[in-house]
C-alpha cells in the first residue's frame, strides 16, 4: 500500500511567492494548509533554505537519523544542526506561522520569499536566493535528470 504522504492532497507541490509580515510571519499557501494544519517542524534546510516538515515526516527523518550509531560523527553532527534550530509550530486560523529570528537570519529571509513544495516537505527561500539557485540549476537540469536516472530513480 502506498505511503499516504505520496498520494492525493498529501503531496506538497508548487511554487508560491507570499511575503513575510512585519512580525516575521508567513502565510502558508492555501494548497499546503491541510497537510500542515496539525502542526509542523520548521528547521534549517540545505542550501540556506528552511524546511517545513509535517509532523509525521519530521518524525520519520528524526527516527532515521536517531537510529544511526551514536559513534557516527556525521549522524551526531546532523542531528545537532537539524534539531538545535528546530521550532514546532501550529498554523493559526489564517494559516500563518511565525518564523523565529534565528531561522530567518540563517536563510537570509527578507520580506519577499518563495515557498516551494518538494513532495514531503515545504521549503522557504529568500526570493533572490531562490532566483539565483533556480537559474543556476536550470542550466544543468538535463544532466541532473540523467545522473539521478543512473541511480535508478
Beta strands, then each sheet from edge to edge (+ up, - down):
strand 1: 12-16
strand 2: 25-27
strand 3: 40-44
strand 4: 50-54
strand 5: 87-89
strand 6: 96-98
strand 7: 113-119
strand 8: 121-126
sheet 1: 1+ 7- 8+ 4- 3+ 5-
sheet 2: 2+ 6-
end
